[in-house]
Amino acid sequence: MVRDTRSAPRLDEDHCDAELATKAKRGNTSAFGMLVERYKERAYMTALGFVGSPDDAMDLSQDAFVKAYKAMRTFKEGSDFYPWFYAILRNTCFNFLRRRKTRKESSLDAAREYGFDVVDDSPDPLASLERSELHRLVRLEMDKLSPVHREILLLRHFEELSYKEMADLLGCPIGTVMSRLYAARQALKSRLSCHIGETVQGTGSRAAARGGRGG
């Protein structure tokens, strides 16, 4: 007996997001699984930037995928999957932050732990110390910003998205993205300004001490 080997077309990585999302909407769980594999790391890092805790970020990103799967019937066929999914992930993280306003871990500290770091090739221990202090202050004050301000800074400076990409992701005009980013930068600058005097004074003292040792 000759077996009929014909079968449905096999899904592969060449399928674009819109094709996979359309198939997932029609009940193809394998297609949705491919979308999860494609975006699970990005979703995790985004959640980590919001909430700070690796464990919470993992739970929230997975929860967002579950919610997305259940809501696939609302997905507009032919549109991009990630902006649609991002709205679900974003709301999941924001709701979490509203329930737990205080966090034990700095979001940027955790993010740097997972690859978002600035390479320091300075041979000067003093410069390294000063840069480390600056990083600490930025991490501390970033964590105190509103979720909306933290979000726009993370998208721009950590995911390095363009204004258009951010606008598509957030579902708002580019002008809104620009004004929101400006406000977030000003908010961070304002929070950091109170530390500038202390940093400058500390730097001067250390430089004087170093000069004394060299004399």
Secondary structure as GFF3:
##gff-version 3
##sequence-region A 1 215
A	DSSP	alpha_helix	17	25	.	.	.	ID=ss1
A	DSSP	alpha_helix	29	51	.	.	.	ID=ss2
A	DSSP	alpha_helix	54	70	.	.	.	ID=ss3
A	DSSP	three_ten_helix	72	74	.	.	.	ID=ss4
A	DSSP	alpha_helix	81	99	.	.	.	ID=ss5
A	DSSP	alpha_helix	107	113	.	.	.	ID=ss6
A	DSSP	alpha_helix	125	142	.	.	.	ID=ss7
A	DSSP	alpha_helix	147	157	.	.	.	ID=ss8
A	DSSP	alpha_helix	163	170	.	.	.	ID=ss9
A	DSSP	alpha_helix	174	214	.	.	.	ID=ss10
###
